[in-house]
Amino acid sequence: MSEEGFENDESDYQTLPRARVSQRQRGLGWFLFGGWKVLCSSCCDCLVHVCRRKKELKARTVWLGCPEKCEEKFPKNAIKNQKYNVFTFVPGVLYQQFKFFLNLYFLVVSCSQFVPSLKIGYLYTYWAPLGFVLAVTMVREAVDEVRRYQRDKEMNSQLYSKLTMRGKIQVKSSDIQVGDLIIVEKNQRIPADMIFLRTSEKNGACFIRTDQLDGETDWKLKVAVACTQRLPAVGDLFSISAYVYAQKPQLDIHSFEGNFTREDTDPQIHESLSIENTLWASTVVASGTVIGVVIYTGKETRSVLNTSYAKNKVGLLDLELNRLTKALFLAQVVLSVVMVALQGFVGPWFRNLFRFVVLFSYIIPISLRVNLDMGKAAYGWMIMKDENIPGTVVRTSTIPEELGRLVYLLTDKTGTLTQNEMIFKRLHLGTVSYGTDTMDEIQNHIAQSYAQPSSSSTNGSASSWKTQTSGPKVRKSVSSRIHEAVKAIALCHNVTPVYESHAGVNGEAETAEADQDFSDDNRTYQASSPDEVALVRWTESVGLTLVNRDLTSLQLKTPSGQILSFYILQIFPFTSESKRMGIIVREESTGDITFYMKGADVAMASIVQYNDWLEEECGNMAREGLRTLVVAKKSLSEEQYQDFENRYNQAKLSIHDRTLKVAAVLESLEREMELLCLTGVEDQLQADVRPTLELLRNAGIKIWMLTGDKLETATCIAKSSHLVSRNQDIHVFRPVSNRGEAHLELNAFRRKHDCALVISGDSLEVCLRYYEHEFVELACQCPAVVCCRCSPTQKAQIVKLLQQHTANRTCAIGGC
């Protein structure tokens, strides 16, 4: 990198509006060499804007099972990914072909042969090659279009069970309407955006896979509306008078605001609806059978709103060929002028000039385009048939060669570079730390804490606690802290134990006896995060086992076989914004109410008390490549909880600014919490990830890792995966919060040579706000870049910045 710095003044790149061309020279040259395309595109855009004038989206009230009560007309629930129809196929393909100078040039030359004074050969010698090129292109586009049509037809023709007053009927996906009650089986695609009303799962919740919607492989937990889940049978959905108020369709797939109201009760039942009560179209049910009421269909679903219109993709090779064709045409014109000049500019010399242009037209080989298109088709076919990458689908056959021109590869860490299979490795209590070699000590402490006296006691928890506190003072302190930490980890999560059962949608558990036995042999855990599954499996290994969970309660089994029951009063799911999750439970035996919370250290540091050791130990674990979570708790009195519940329920029922109001109420509870422990979980690298990254780096591809993990964890994974070579320096970008600090740090970074960059999401945001161009220019010179603590929005922003500021091809994989 250059030794020169850059000045910090008010004329910095990002503080001024970007320079724009004030006026273009619209002469004959501009028109011939691209201006006509601009004019045509402008006209087409105007026509498309008029034809596609969008209907204003509005909030709606949807009655359960009564589509006829909907006053407005909603779009048909049909998927359409085709670029053309029967009438627009030929003109559309011709326009896409003749916007390239090569094809337009041969069209003009071929048309010139209809003029007798310019004719120099048979018509077929010019029209046959051009016709063959267009025929090959049309066949290729037709094949792609037929494939898209078949995929759409397959999706629209999928059959679903629809609940009616007279029972179940089969309907096609394209015939589903707003207000319909639809049954979706396990491993079946959800056909439209729905509110989750009922499930066959005993706990009133299910998991869905959203990889086709947001690219994330982790399962998402969805919760049924409590009012409809409690109904004795499915048919009772038609015996109640209820409706759903849903906000207008929006792009955001991570938020939803609505209300569920049942009118036939006194007083009326009102329940707030959030993202955990929704089932978005194009997701897949991963557990149980679900029933939902359709609220959005077709073009108003989240999946379609987040899908751009199909467009023709043009590869860099086609653009380069187009530029070379223009250069050859200029050379052709120069040669023609020279030939006319040798004859002398006498008589109809301009006619001879054009004849020479036609004669020299073979300088530009029309077969090149034919061979290129046929090569692309063969390349795409070979990719699909490659045995080393089974299941690969080539969705666009016009740009397969772009894979060989990648310069920047942007990748997520979890599940891409790593296996996304978590293993619990470390528990830190502040003064003492336990690793894999000392887990048996924790197991002994837990066994002693819950040891039963000889005479059985109905209050198992209280008696076990007395047994625990009867030891020496030091032993008592350590035991109590271990007990509280393990108990908090076993309670604060969204994990559901699943047993082999075949319950129907009516909710009759046909193997209820097996559920009550809580057998360890047939129990598996389901969760939206592998971190939570790893934590629950660890608590099971040390003696405290999660054996049952539903919407309102969960049960733990102690080493002595006792069952501890807890009522779930509130649960606060994890979000990428808050970086934490919490739960409020009431212990059945004592009635104690406790608020447990766990999350990232950056989110928990300001919430917990006595955290002087937290930052240092988080850094130590992160340098070992471990993912850290901070666990805390807060005891609540009955009055404190009732006050919070009233304010929280009132905020959840708000129609306007619900998210802000709920966050404000929750923030009032997240204060002065007791720090219990710090956990460390390991996510092992994928097989062969090291040689793969080395091969990519040796091929000249620059790899950027974008992750939400801590800086130390991301740096450790970058080194262990060989994302950063062994003899390469790493520049850790210091935290910056304003323009001056960003300027100084960028100048320091500019003086480094051939080093990898590690930067946090907060510092990245500051740099992009004030020095976007300079930062991207410097980062692009690095052999590798690691961005940690990145939100999904920042990941998308980085990809777009590379595409805008560089002329190179980029590829984003994983969660990027």
C-alpha positions in Angstrom: 0.0 0.0 0.0 1.1 3.6 -0.6 2.9 5.4 2.1 0.9 8.6 1.4 -2.0 9.4 3.7 -5.1 11.4 3.0 -6.2 14.6 4.5 -9.0 15.0 6.9 -10.9 18.0 5.6 -14.5 18.9 4.7 -14.0 17.8 1.1 -13.7 14.1 1.9 -15.1 11.6 -0.5 -18.2 10.8 1.4 -19.1 14.3 2.7 -19.8 15.6 -0.7 -22.5 14.5 -3.2 -21.0 12.1 -5.8 -20.0 13.7 -9.0 -22.5 13.3 -11.8 -22.2 14.0 -15.5 -24.0 17.3 -16.0 -24.7 16.9 -19.7 -24.0 14.2 -22.3 -23.0 14.8 -25.8 -25.9 13.5 -27.7 -24.5 13.5 -31.2 -24.6 11.0 -34.0 -21.7 9.0 -32.6 -23.3 8.7 -29.2 -26.5 7.6 -30.8 -24.8 4.9 -32.9 -22.6 3.6 -30.1 -25.1 3.0 -27.4 -27.4 6.0 -27.3 -30.2 4.2 -29.0 -30.1 1.6 -26.3 -30.5 4.3 -23.6 -33.5 5.8 -25.4 -35.1 2.4 -25.9 -34.5 1.4 -22.3 -36.0 4.7 -21.1 -39.1 4.2 -23.2 -39.5 0.6 -22.0 -39.0 1.6 -18.4 -41.8 4.1 -18.7 -44.1 1.6 -20.3 -43.3 -1.0 -17.6 -43.9 1.6 -14.9 -47.3 2.4 -16.3 -48.3 -1.3 -16.8 -47.0 -2.4 -13.4 -48.5 0.4 -11.4 -48.7 -1.2 -8.0 -51.9 -1.4 -6.0 -51.6 0.3 -2.6 -51.1 -2.3 0.1 -53.3 -2.0 3.1 -53.8 -3.7 6.5 -56.6 -6.2 6.6 -59.0 -8.1 8.8 -59.2 -11.8 8.0 -62.0 -14.0 9.5 -61.1 -17.6 10.2 -62.4 -20.0 7.5 -64.5 -17.3 5.8 -62.9 -15.9 2.6 -66.2 -14.5 1.5 -66.1 -12.0 4.4 -63.1 -10.3 2.9 -64.3 -7.1 1.3 -61.2 -6.5 -0.8 -59.9 -8.6 -3.7 -56.5 -10.1 -3.1 -54.0 -11.5 -5.7 -54.2 -15.1 -6.8 -51.8 -17.4 -5.0 -49.8 -18.3 -8.0 -46.0 -18.3 -8.4 -44.7 -16.9 -11.7 -41.0 -16.7 -12.4 -41.2 -16.5 -16.2 -39.6 -13.7 -18.0 -41.8 -13.9 -21.1 -45.2 -15.0 -22.2 -46.5 -16.3 -25.6 -46.7 -12.8 -27.1 -43.6 -11.2 -25.6 -41.2 -14.1 -26.2 -40.1 -13.4 -29.8 -39.8 -9.6 -29.5 -38.2 -9.9 -26.0 -35.5 -12.3 -27.2 -34.9 -10.3 -30.3 -34.5 -7.1 -28.3 -32.1 -8.8 -25.9 -30.0 -10.0 -28.9 -29.9 -6.9 -31.0 -28.9 -4.6 -28.1 -25.5 -6.2 -28.6 -23.5 -4.5 -31.3 -22.3 -7.8 -32.9 -25.8 -9.0 -33.7 -27.0 -5.5 -34.7 -24.0 -5.2 -37.1 -24.8 -8.4 -38.9 -28.5 -7.5 -39.1 -27.6 -4.2 -40.9 -25.1 -6.0 -43.2 -27.7 -8.7 -44.0 -30.4 -6.1 -44.7 -28.1 -4.3 -47.0 -28.1 -7.2 -49.4 -31.7 -6.4 -50.3 -30.3 -3.2 -52.0 -29.2 -4.2 -55.6 -26.4 -1.6 -55.7 -24.9 -3.0 -52.5 -25.5 -6.7 -53.1 -22.2 -8.7 -53.3 -23.4 -12.3 -52.9 -26.3 -14.6 -52.2 -28.7 -13.6 -49.5 -28.4 -17.0 -47.7 -24.7 -16.4 -47.2 -25.6 -13.6 -44.8 -29.0 -14.5 -43.5 -28.3 -18.2 -42.8 -25.5 -17.5 -40.2 -27.5 -14.8 -38.5 -30.6 -16.9 -38.5 -28.7 -19.8 -37.0 -27.4 -17.6 -34.2 -30.8 -16.3 -33.4 -32.3 -19.8 -33.6 -29.7 -21.2 -31.1 -30.4 -18.3 -28.8 -34.1 -18.7 -29.0 -33.9 -22.4 -28.4 -31.7 -21.9 -25.3 -34.1 -19.2 -24.0 -37.1 -21.3 -24.8 -35.6 -24.3 -22.9 -34.8 -22.0 -19.8 -38.3 -20.6 -20.0 -40.0 -24.0 -20.2 -38.0 -25.1 -17.2 -39.1 -22.1 -15.3 -42.7 -22.7 -16.4 -42.5 -26.4 -15.3 -41.1 -25.4 -11.9 -43.9 -22.8 -11.4 -46.5 -25.3 -12.6 -45.2 -27.9 -10.2 -45.4 -25.5 -7.3 -48.8 -24.1 -8.2 -50.3 -27.6 -8.6 -49.2 -28.9 -5.2 -52.2 -30.2 -3.3 -53.1 -29.1 0.2 -55.8 -30.0 2.6 -58.3 -27.2 3.2 -60.6 -27.2 6.2 -64.3 -26.4 5.5 -67.5 -26.7 7.5 -68.1 -30.1 5.7 -64.6 -31.5 6.4 -61.3 -31.6 4.5 -61.0 -31.0 0.7 -58.0 -31.0 -1.6 -57.1 -27.7 -3.2 -54.2 -26.6 -5.5 -51.7 -24.1 -4.1 -52.8 -21.6 -6.8 -56.5 -21.8 -5.6 -55.8 -20.9 -2.0 -57.5 -17.7 -0.9 -57.1 -15.2 2.0 -59.1 -16.6 5.0 -58.7 -20.3 4.1 -57.7 -22.7 6.8 -54.9 -24.8 5.4 -53.3 -28.0 6.8 -49.6 -28.4 6.1 -47.9 -31.7 6.8 -44.4 -32.3 8.0 -41.8 -31.7 5.2 -44.4 -29.9 3.1 -43.9 -26.4 1.7 -46.1 -23.7 3.2 -48.1 -22.3 0.2 -48.9 -18.8 1.5 -48.3 -16.5 4.4 -50.3 -17.7 7.3 -51.0 -17.2 11.0 -50.2 -20.4 13.0 -53.4 -21.5 14.7 -52.8 -25.1 15.7 -50.3 -28.0 15.6 -50.3 -31.7 16.3 -47.2 -31.2 18.6 -48.1 -31.5 22.3 -46.2 -28.4 23.2 -48.1 -26.2 20.9 -45.1 -25.2 18.8 -43.3 -26.4 15.7 -40.1 -25.9 13.8 -39.8 -24.7 10.2 -36.9 -24.6 7.8 -36.4 -21.2 6.2 -33.3 -21.8 4.0 -35.3 -21.1 0.8 -36.5 -17.7 2.2 -33.5 -16.2 4.1 -30.7 -18.7 3.4 -30.3 -19.7 7.0 -30.1 -23.4 7.8 -31.1 -23.1 11.5 -34.6 -24.2 12.2 -37.0 -21.5 13.5 -39.4 -22.1 16.4 -43.0 -21.1 15.7 -45.8 -20.9 18.4 -49.5 -21.5 17.7 -52.1 -19.0 18.9 -52.9 -20.1 22.4 -56.7 -19.5 22.0 -57.0 -21.9 19.0 -54.4 -24.4 20.2 -56.5 -25.0 23.4 -59.6 -25.9 21.4 -60.6 -29.6 22.0 -60.9 -30.5 18.3 -60.1 -29.1 14.9 -63.7 -28.7 14.0 -64.1 -26.2 16.8 -62.3 -23.6 14.6 -65.6 -23.2 12.8 -67.7 -23.0 16.0 -66.0 -19.8 17.2 -66.2 -16.3 15.8 -62.7 -15.0 15.5 -60.6 -12.8 13.2 -57.0 -11.8 12.6 -55.9 -8.2 12.2 -52.8 -8.1 10.1 -50.6 -5.2 9.1 -50.1 -4.4 5.5 -47.7 -6.6 3.5 -44.1 -5.6 4.0 -40.6 -6.7 2.9 -39.3 -7.4 6.3 -39.4 -11.2 7.0 -38.2 -10.8 10.6 -41.1 -8.8 12.0 -44.8 -8.8 12.1 -47.5 -7.0 14.0 -51.1 -8.1 14.4 -53.9 -9.1 16.7 -56.1 -12.2 17.2 -59.6 -11.5 18.5 -62.3 -13.9 19.6 -65.7 -12.2 19.7 -68.0 -15.0 21.0 -66.7 -14.8 24.6 -67.5 -12.4 27.4 -65.2 -10.6 27.7 -63.6 -10.8 24.2 -60.2 -12.5 24.0 -57.4 -10.5 22.5 -54.0 -11.9 21.8 -51.1 -10.1 20.2 -49.4 -11.7 17.2 -45.7 -11.4 16.4 -43.2 -13.0 14.1 -43.2 -16.3 16.1 -46.9 -16.8 15.2 -46.4 -16.5 11.4 -45.7 -19.2 8.8 -44.2 -17.5 5.7 -44.6 -18.9 2.2 -41.7 -21.0 0.8 -40.7 -22.2 4.2 -41.0 -25.9 5.1 -42.6 -27.5 8.2 -39.9 -29.5 10.0 -41.9 -31.0 12.8 -45.5 -32.0 13.3 -48.6 -31.0 11.3 -49.8 -27.4 11.4 -53.0 -25.5 10.6 -53.0 -21.8 9.6 -55.2 -19.1 8.3 -54.0 -17.5 5.1 -53.4 -13.7 5.4 -51.3 -12.9 2.3 -51.3 -14.6 -1.1 -49.4 -14.4 -4.3 -47.6 -11.1 -4.9 -48.3 -9.9 -1.4 -46.4 -12.8 0.3 -43.0 -12.0 2.0 -41.1 -14.4 -0.4 -42.4 -12.7 -3.5 -42.0 -9.2 -2.2 -38.3 -10.0 -1.5 -37.9 -11.5 -5.0 -36.8 -9.1 -7.8 -38.3 -9.4 -11.3 -36.6 -11.9 -13.5 -34.0 -10.2 -15.7 -31.5 -11.2 -18.4 -28.1 -11.7 -16.9 -25.1 -10.7 -19.1 -21.7 -12.1 -18.4 -18.5 -10.1 -18.6 -17.3 -12.2 -21.5 -20.3 -11.0 -23.6 -19.6 -7.3 -22.7 -15.9 -7.8 -23.7 -16.9 -9.4 -27.0 -19.2 -6.5 -27.7 -16.4 -4.0 -27.1 -14.0 -6.0 -29.3 -16.6 -6.1 -32.0 -16.8 -2.3 -32.0 -13.0 -2.0 -32.2 -13.0 -4.4 -35.2 -15.7 -2.5 -36.9 -13.7 0.7 -36.6 -10.7 -1.1 -38.1 -13.0 -2.3 -40.9 -14.2 1.2 -41.6 -10.6 2.5 -41.7 -9.6 -0.3 -44.2 -12.6 0.5 -46.4 -11.7 4.2 -46.4 -8.1 3.3 -47.4 -9.4 1.2 -50.3 -11.7 3.9 -51.5 -8.9 6.4 -51.2 -6.7 4.3 -53.4 -9.4 4.3 -56.1 -10.0 8.0 -55.7 -13.0 9.8 -54.3 -14.8 10.1 -57.7 -18.3 9.1 -58.7 -20.5 7.3 -56.1 -17.5 6.7 -53.8 -19.8 6.4 -50.7 -21.5 3.4 -52.4 -18.1 1.7 -52.9 -17.2 2.5 -49.3 -20.3 0.6 -48.0 -19.5 -2.3 -50.4 -16.0 -2.5 -49.0 -17.5 -2.5 -45.5 -19.7 -5.5 -46.5 -16.7 -7.2 -48.1 -14.6 -6.8 -45.0 -17.5 -8.0 -42.8 -15.8 -11.4 -42.5 -13.2 -9.8 -40.2 -15.9 -10.1 -37.5 -16.7 -13.8 -37.2 -20.4 -14.5 -36.6 -19.5 -18.1 -35.7 -17.8 -16.8 -32.6 -21.1 -16.0 -31.0 -22.5 -19.3 -32.0 -19.6 -21.3 -30.6 -19.7 -19.2 -27.4 -23.4 -19.9 -26.8 -23.0 -23.6 -27.5 -20.0 -23.7 -25.2 -22.0 -22.1 -22.4 -24.8 -24.7 -22.8 -22.3 -27.6 -22.7 -20.5 -26.1 -19.7 -23.8 -25.8 -17.8 -24.8 -29.3 -18.7 -21.4 -30.6 -17.4 -21.9 -28.8 -14.1 -25.2 -30.4 -13.5 -23.9 -33.8 -14.4 -20.7 -33.5 -12.2 -20.7 -36.5 -9.8 -18.5 -34.5 -7.3 -21.3 -31.9 -6.8 -24.6 -33.9 -7.0 -27.8 -32.0 -6.9 -26.4 -28.8 -8.6 -29.0 -26.9 -10.6 -27.9 -24.4 -13.3 -30.7 -21.8 -13.2 -29.1 -19.4 -15.7 -27.3 -20.9 -18.7 -26.0 -17.6 -20.0 -23.3 -17.0 -17.4 -21.7 -20.3 -16.3 -18.3 -18.9 -17.3 -18.5 -16.3 -14.6 -17.5 -18.9 -12.0 -14.0 -18.8 -13.5 -13.7 -15.0 -13.2 -14.4 -14.6 -9.5 -12.1 -12.3 -7.6 -13.9 -11.8 -4.3 -15.5 -14.7 -2.4 -17.6 -13.6 0.7 -18.5 -16.3 3.1 -20.2 -16.7 6.4 -18.5 -18.7 9.2 -21.1 -20.7 11.0 -22.3 -23.6 8.9 -20.1 -22.6 5.9 -16.5 -22.8 7.2 -17.6 -24.7 10.3 -19.9 -27.7 10.7 -22.5 -25.9 12.8 -22.4 -28.8 15.3 -21.7 -27.3 18.7 -19.8 -29.0 21.5 -19.8 -27.6 25.1 -16.2 -27.0 26.1 -15.9 -24.5 29.0 -17.9 -23.1 32.0 -16.5 -20.1 33.9 -17.9 -18.9 37.2 -15.6 -15.9 37.7 -13.1 -17.4 40.1 -13.1 -21.0 38.9 -13.2 -22.5 35.4 -14.2 -26.0 34.3 -13.1 -27.6 31.0 -13.7 -31.0 29.4 -11.3 -32.7 31.8 -13.1 -31.4 35.0 -16.7 -31.8 34.0 -17.0 -34.7 36.4 -16.6 -32.2 39.3 -19.7 -30.3 38.1 -21.5 -33.6 37.8 -20.6 -34.5 41.4 -21.7 -31.0 42.7 -25.1 -31.4 40.9 -25.6 -34.9 42.3 -24.9 -33.6 45.8 -27.2 -30.6 45.3 -30.2 -32.8 44.4 -29.4 -35.7 46.6 -32.6 -36.9 48.4 -32.6 -37.8 52.1 -33.6 -41.3 53.1 -37.2 -40.3 53.8 -38.9 -39.1 50.7 -39.9 -35.5 50.7 -42.6 -33.9 48.5 -40.6 -30.8 48.3 -37.6 -32.2 46.5 -36.0 -29.0 45.5 -36.1 -27.5 49.0 -34.8 -30.6 50.7 -32.0 -31.1 48.3 -30.9 -27.5 48.8 -30.7 -28.1 52.6 -28.5 -31.1 51.9 -26.3 -28.9 49.8 -25.8 -26.1 52.3 -24.8 -28.3 55.1 -21.2 -28.6 54.0 -18.2 -26.4 54.7 -18.5 -22.7 53.8 -16.1 -22.8 50.8 -17.7 -26.0 49.4 -21.1 -24.5 49.9 -20.3 -21.3 47.9 -18.9 -23.2 44.9 -21.7 -25.8 45.0 -24.4 -23.1 45.1 -22.9 -21.2 42.2 -22.6 -24.3 40.1 -26.1 -25.3 41.0 -27.5 -21.9 40.0 -25.5 -21.8 36.7 -26.4 -25.3 35.5 -30.1 -24.7 36.5 -30.1 -21.4 34.6 -28.6 -23.0 31.5 -31.2 -25.9 31.7 -34.1 -23.4 31.9 -33.1 -20.5 29.6 -33.6 -21.7 26.1 -36.1 -22.5 23.4 -35.3 -26.3 23.1 -38.0 -28.9 23.0 -37.5 -32.6 23.8 -39.1 -34.8 21.2 -40.1 -38.4 21.7 -41.2 -40.9 19.1 -44.9 -40.4 18.7 -47.6 -40.3 16.0 -50.0 -37.7 17.3 -52.5 -36.5 14.8 -53.5 -33.0 14.0 -56.4 -33.3 16.5 -53.8 -33.4 19.2 -54.6 -36.9 20.5 -51.2 -38.2 21.7 -51.3 -41.9 20.7 -48.1 -42.6 22.6 -48.7 -40.5 25.7 -47.4 -43.2 28.0 -44.0 -43.1 26.3 -43.9 -39.4 26.8 -44.6 -39.8 30.5 -41.8 -42.3 30.8 -39.3 -39.7 29.6 -37.1 -42.5 28.2 -33.5 -41.4 27.4 -33.4 -43.8 24.4 -35.9 -42.2 22.1 -35.5 -38.5 23.1 -34.1 -36.0 20.8 -33.8 -32.2 21.0 -35.2 -29.7 18.6 -34.2 -26.0 18.6 -33.7 -23.1 16.2 -30.0 -22.8 17.3 -27.4 -25.6 17.6 -25.8 -23.6 20.5 -28.9 -24.1 22.6 -29.0 -27.8 21.8 -25.3 -28.1 22.8 -26.1 -26.4 26.2 -29.1 -28.6 26.9 -27.1 -31.7 26.0 -24.4 -30.6 28.4 -26.8 -30.1 31.3 -28.1 -33.6 30.6 -24.5 -35.0 30.7 -24.0 -33.4 34.2 -27.3 -34.7 35.6 -30.0 -32.1 35.0 -32.1 -33.3 32.0 -34.9 -31.5 30.1 -37.6 -34.1 29.8 -40.7 -32.2 28.8 -41.8 -28.8 27.5 -45.0 -27.2 26.2 -46.2 -23.6 25.8 -46.7 -23.0 29.5 -44.4 -25.3 31.4 -41.2 -27.4 31.3 -39.8 -30.2 33.5 -36.3 -31.1 34.5 -35.1 -34.5 35.8 -32.5 -34.5 38.6 -29.7 -37.2 38.9 -31.8 -38.8 41.7 -34.8 -39.1 39.4 -36.9 -36.2 40.8 -39.0 -34.2 38.4 -38.8 -30.4 38.9 -41.7 -28.5 37.3 -41.6 -24.9 36.2 -44.3 -22.7 34.7 -43.2 -20.6 31.7 -44.6 -17.1 32.4 -42.9 -15.2 29.6 -40.3 -15.9 26.9 -38.3 -13.4 24.9 -36.8 -14.9 21.7 -33.3 -14.1 20.5 -33.0 -11.5 17.8 -30.0 -10.3 15.8 -30.7 -6.7 17.1 -30.8 -7.6 20.8 -28.3 -10.4 20.7 -29.9 -12.1 23.7 -32.9 -14.1 24.8 -34.7 -14.5 28.1 -37.4 -16.4 30.0 -39.4 -15.9 33.2 -40.3 -19.0 35.1 -42.2 -19.9 38.3 -41.0 -22.9 40.2 -44.0 -25.1 41.0 -42.7 -26.3 44.4 -41.7 -23.0 45.9 -43.6 -20.4 43.8 -40.4 -18.4 43.2 -40.4 -16.3 40.1 -37.0 -15.9 38.3 -36.0 -14.0 35.2 -33.1 -15.8 33.3 -31.3 -14.3 30.4 -28.4 -15.3 28.2 -26.7 -13.5 25.3 -23.5 -12.1 23.8 -21.1 -10.3 26.1 -21.6 -7.0 24.3 -25.3 -7.1 25.0 -25.0 -8.4 28.6 -22.1 -6.4 29.9 -24.3 -3.4 30.7 -27.1 -5.5 32.2 -25.3 -7.6 34.8 -23.6 -6.6 38.1 -20.1 -7.3 39.2 -18.7 -8.1 35.7 -15.1 -7.0 36.3 -13.9 -10.4 35.1 -16.3 -10.8 32.2 -14.4 -9.0 29.4 -11.1 -10.7 30.1 -12.5 -14.2 30.2 -14.6 -13.6 27.1 -11.4 -12.7 25.3 -9.6 -15.7 26.6 -12.3 -18.1 25.4 -12.6 -16.3 22.1 -8.9 -16.7 21.4 -9.4 -20.4 21.8 -12.0 -20.2 19.0 -15.0 -20.7 21.4 -18.4 -19.1 21.0 -19.3 -17.4 24.3 -22.6 -16.8 26.0 -23.2 -14.8 29.3 -25.8 -16.2 31.6 -27.6 -14.1 34.3 -30.7 -14.1 36.5 -32.9 -11.8 38.5 -35.4 -12.8 41.2 -38.8 -11.2 41.0 -41.5 -10.7 43.6 -45.1 -11.3 42.7 -45.8 -7.6 42.7 -42.9 -6.9 40.4 -43.9 -9.5 37.9 -47.6 -8.5 37.9 -46.6 -4.9 37.2 -44.3 -6.0 34.4 -46.9 -8.3 32.9 -49.6 -5.6 32.7 -47.3 -3.2 31.0 -45.9 -5.8 28.7 -49.3 -7.1 27.6 -50.5 -3.6 27.0 -47.5 -2.8 24.8 -47.9 -6.1 22.8 -51.5 -5.1 21.9 -50.5 -1.8 20.5 -51.0 -1.4 16.8 -48.6 1.5 16.3 -44.9 1.4 17.3 -45.4 -1.9 19.0 -41.7 -2.9 18.7 -40.5 0.2 20.4 -43.0 0.0 23.2 -42.3 -3.7 23.9 -38.5 -3.0 23.9 -39.0 -0.1 26.4 -41.0 -2.3 28.8 -38.5 -5.1 28.6 -35.6 -2.8 29.1 -37.0 -1.7 32.4 -36.7 -5.3 33.6 -33.2 -5.9 32.2 -31.4 -4.1 35.0 -29.0 -5.1 37.8 -29.1 -8.8 36.9 -26.9 -11.3 38.7 -24.0 -12.7 36.6 -24.0 -16.4 36.9 -21.5 -17.8 34.4 -19.8 -17.7 31.0 -20.1 -20.6 28.7 -17.8 -21.6 25.8 -19.0 -23.8 22.9 -16.8 -25.1 20.0 -17.9 -25.2 16.4 -15.5 -27.5 14.5 -14.3 -26.7 11.0 -15.7 -28.4 8.0 -13.8 -31.3 6.5 -11.1 -30.2 4.0 -11.8 -26.5 4.6 -8.1 -25.7 5.0 -6.8 -27.1 1.6 -9.9 -25.6 -0.1 -9.2 -22.1 1.2 -5.5 -22.4 0.3 -6.3 -23.5 -3.3 -8.7 -20.6 -3.6 -6.1 -18.1 -2.3 -3.4 -19.6 -4.6 -5.8 -19.1 -7.5 -5.9 -15.4 -6.8 -9.3 -15.3 -5.2 -9.6 -12.9 -2.2 -11.7 -14.3 0.6 -13.7 -12.2 3.0 -15.3 -13.8 6.1 -18.4 -12.0 7.4 -19.5 -13.3 10.8 -21.5 -12.2 13.9 -18.9 -13.7 16.3 -16.5 -11.9 18.5 -13.3 -10.4 17.1 -11.1 -12.9 18.9 -13.2 -15.9 17.8 -13.3 -14.7 14.2 -9.5 -14.2 14.2 -8.9 -17.6 15.7 -11.1 -19.3 13.1 -9.4 -17.3 10.3 -6.0 -18.6 11.4 -7.1 -22.2 12.0 -8.9 -22.5 8.7 -5.9 -21.0 6.8 -8.1 -18.1 5.6 -5.1 -16.1 6.6 -1.8 -17.8 5.6 0.7 -18.8 8.3 3.3 -16.1 7.4 0.9 -13.3 7.0 0.5 -10.3 9.3 -3.0 -9.4 10.6 -4.0 -5.8 11.2 -6.8 -5.5 13.8 -8.7 -2.3 13.1 -9.0 -0.4 16.4 -12.6 0.5 17.6 -13.6 3.9 16.2 -16.6 5.9 17.0 -16.2 9.2 15.0 -14.8 10.6 11.9 -11.5 11.7 13.4 -10.7 8.3 14.9 -11.6 6.6 11.6 -9.3 9.0 9.7 -6.3 8.2 11.9 -6.9 4.5 11.9 -7.3 4.4 8.1 -4.0 6.3 7.7 -2.3 3.7 10.0 -3.8 0.9 8.0 -2.6 2.5 4.7 1.0 2.2 5.9 0.7 -1.6 6.3 1.8 -3.9 3.5 0.4 -7.3 2.5 -1.6 -7.9 5.7 -5.0 -9.3 6.4 -7.7 -6.9 7.9 -9.9 -7.7 10.9 -12.6 -5.1 11.6 -15.7 -5.0 13.8 -19.2 -4.2 12.6 -19.3 -0.9 14.6 -16.0 0.4 13.2 -17.0 -0.7 9.7 -20.2 1.3 9.9 -18.3 4.5 10.9 -15.7 4.0 8.1 -18.4 3.5 5.5 -20.3 6.6 6.8 -17.4 9.0 6.3 -14.8 7.2 4.1 -16.6 4.7 2.0 -14.5 5.0 -1.1 -11.1 5.1 0.7 -12.0 2.1 3.0 -13.2 -0.1 0.1 -10.0 0.8 -1.9 -7.7 -0.2 1.0 -9.7 -3.3 1.9 -9.6 -4.5 -1.7 -5.8 -4.6 -1.6 -5.8 -7.0 1.4 -5.3 -10.7 0.7 -8.1 -11.5 3.2 -10.6 -9.5 5.2 -12.5 -10.6 8.4 -15.6 -8.6 9.4 -16.8 -9.6 12.9 -19.9 -8.6 14.9 -21.7 -8.1 11.5 -25.4 -7.9 11.3 -27.2 -9.5 8.3 -27.9 -6.0 6.9 -24.2 -5.1 7.1 -23.3 -8.4 5.3 -25.6 -7.4 2.4 -24.2 -3.9 2.4 -20.6 -5.1 2.0 -21.5 -7.3 -0.9 -23.2 -4.4 -2.7 -20.2 -2.1 -2.0 -17.8 -4.5 -3.6 -20.0 -4.8 -6.7 -20.4 -1.0 -7.0 -16.7 0.0 -6.3 -14.9 -2.8 -8.2 -15.3 -4.1 -11.8 -14.6 -7.6 -10.5 -16.9 -10.5 -10.0 -18.0 -11.3 -6.5 -19.7 -14.4 -5.0 -21.5 -14.5 -1.7 -22.2 -17.8 0.0 -23.7 -18.9 3.3 -25.5 -16.2 5.3 -23.9 -13.3 3.2 
